[in-house]
Amino acid sequence: MKKLKIFFSVSLVFMVYFLVCQVQAWIVTDVYQNDLNIITSASQDNSKAEYLITEDYNEFHLIPYPSHDGYAIVNRDKNFFDKVFTFDNDDLNNNSIWLLDFRVHNTSPYVWSDYHFEFWNADFTQRYQTFPLLDWSSSIFMNSYFNGSVLEFWAPDSQGPCETNQFLLKINIGSITCPTSFGIRQVATTIPEPSCFLLLGIGLVGIAFLGRRYKR
């Protein structure tokens, strides 16, 4: 009986180790999970050293942003589409060069002519000055520029509502210092037409009016 208990205890330890230390690999976390910008799926292919992330960029609030367009699309709290990537030693041992495959679906009401990736530490208190980004591409935007901290895509085409853009980012995760995690901020930018501002204003006034009536 005692040997049986020892056997089950050892087996339990190995099971926990396998589940926590072996299965865990790349994890992507949406920092603001209560807004309309969502990660719809995320999966990895170790054989190709590739991580696929599909997303719905669904917010409609605007704030000034330094870009060709001038306005960033954010959530109601003026927060961006932030996410944290975490990887383990197995990922480093398998391959230090990984491809992040973003499939970004424009479910906002705006046409995008710029798209940005900003690279931060995991708690978004400091932006990287020399992030180890090796290569990048977009299925819609052909022009791009990377300054070590921000990757910007623009022109010649724009990304309209209901369109999906594939962004490929090749990263040397072996060059990222411990802890093995980093943050990526995605920023879609637009030049809203006056009619968009008018509709947005009417919508906000309507929400405020309904809120007043509800309180009464």
Secondary structure, DSSP 8 states (H G I E B T S, - for coil): -HHHHHHHHHHHHHHHHIIIIIS---EEEES-TTSS-EEEEEEEETTTTEEEEEEEE---EEEE-SSSS-EEEE-TTS--EEEEEE--HHHHHH-SEEEEEEEEEE-SSS-EEEEEEEEE-TTSSSB-SS--EEEEEESSEEEEEE-SSEEEEEEEEEE-TT-EEEEEEEEEGGGS-SSSEEEEEEEEEE---HHHHHHHHHHHHHHHHHHHHHH-
